[in-house]
């Protein structure tokens, strides 16, 4: 029993001591490194065609309504809730 305990402690101490090794020194080779300096072309902008303050924003008219192209609610549709509800949802697929 004492030998196993001594052996376990010795192996643990050896593993800790091996993990505390020194760092590897950096390489001392004198290989020149290539330094690249990128050249960024300058962008030229065309002169303005309008006077400052002349921009006008006009909103496009709406393309169509949401219910455009959908069939109206009929008695054949499955209805749940009051008939005079402010919002009506129609489900065209069975999600079961």
C-alpha positions as CSV (number, residue, x, y, z in Angstrom):
1,X,0.0,0.0,0.0
2,X,2.8,2.4,0.9
3,X,4.7,1.6,-2.3
4,X,1.6,2.4,-4.5
5,X,1.1,5.7,-2.7
6,X,4.7,6.6,-3.0
7,X,4.7,5.7,-6.7
8,X,1.6,7.7,-7.4
9,X,3.0,10.8,-5.6
10,X,6.3,10.4,-7.5
11,X,4.6,10.1,-10.9
12,X,2.4,13.2,-10.1
13,X,5.4,15.2,-9.1
14,X,7.3,14.1,-12.2
15,X,4.4,15.2,-14.4
16,X,4.2,18.6,-12.7
17,X,8.0,19.1,-13.0
18,X,7.9,18.1,-16.7
19,X,5.2,20.6,-17.3
20,X,7.3,23.5,-15.9
21,X,9.8,23.3,-18.7
22,X,11.4,26.5,-20.0
23,X,10.2,28.3,-23.1
24,X,11.8,27.6,-26.4
25,X,14.0,30.5,-27.5
26,X,12.9,32.4,-30.6
27,X,14.8,31.5,-33.8
28,X,17.8,33.6,-34.5
29,X,17.9,33.4,-38.2
30,X,18.4,36.7,-40.1
31,X,16.0,36.1,-42.9
32,X,14.9,39.5,-44.3
33,X,11.2,40.0,-44.3
34,X,9.4,41.6,-47.2
35,X,7.5,44.8,-46.2
36,X,4.7,45.6,-48.6
37,X,3.2,49.1,-48.7
38,X,-0.1,49.0,-50.6
39,X,-0.8,51.9,-52.9
40,X,-4.4,53.0,-52.7
41,X,-5.7,54.7,-55.8
42,X,-7.5,58.0,-55.2
43,X,-11.1,58.0,-56.3
44,X,-12.3,60.9,-58.4
45,X,-15.9,62.0,-58.0
46,X,-17.9,63.6,-60.8
47,X,-19.1,67.2,-60.2
48,X,-22.6,67.5,-58.8
49,X,-25.4,68.0,-61.3
50,X,-27.9,69.7,-59.0
51,X,-27.6,72.6,-56.7
52,X,-27.4,72.0,-53.0
53,X,-30.8,71.9,-51.3
54,X,-32.6,70.9,-54.5
55,X,-33.3,67.3,-53.6
56,X,-36.9,66.3,-53.4
57,X,-38.1,62.9,-52.1
58,X,-41.4,61.6,-53.6
59,X,-43.0,58.5,-52.2
60,X,-44.2,56.0,-54.8
61,X,-47.9,55.1,-54.6
62,X,-48.8,51.7,-53.0
63,X,-48.7,48.8,-55.5
64,X,-51.8,47.1,-54.2
65,X,-53.7,46.1,-51.0
66,X,-53.0,43.0,-49.0
67,X,-56.3,41.3,-49.7
68,X,-56.0,41.9,-53.4
69,X,-56.4,38.6,-55.3
70,X,-57.6,36.6,-52.3
71,X,-61.1,35.1,-52.3
72,X,-63.7,36.6,-50.0
73,X,-64.7,34.9,-46.7
74,X,-67.6,32.5,-47.3
75,X,-69.8,30.2,-45.2
76,X,-67.7,27.2,-46.3
77,X,-64.6,28.6,-44.5
78,X,-63.9,27.1,-41.1
79,X,-64.8,29.9,-38.6
80,X,-63.8,30.0,-34.9
81,X,-64.9,33.0,-32.8
82,X,-67.4,35.8,-33.3
83,X,-68.7,36.5,-36.7
84,X,-68.2,40.3,-36.3
85,X,-64.6,40.1,-35.2
86,X,-62.4,43.1,-36.3
87,X,-59.7,40.7,-37.7
88,X,-60.4,37.6,-39.7
89,X,-57.7,35.0,-40.3
90,X,-58.2,32.4,-43.0
91,X,-56.0,29.3,-43.0
92,X,-55.4,27.8,-46.5
93,X,-53.5,24.8,-45.2
94,X,-53.9,22.2,-42.5
95,X,-50.9,22.5,-40.1
96,X,-51.7,19.2,-38.2
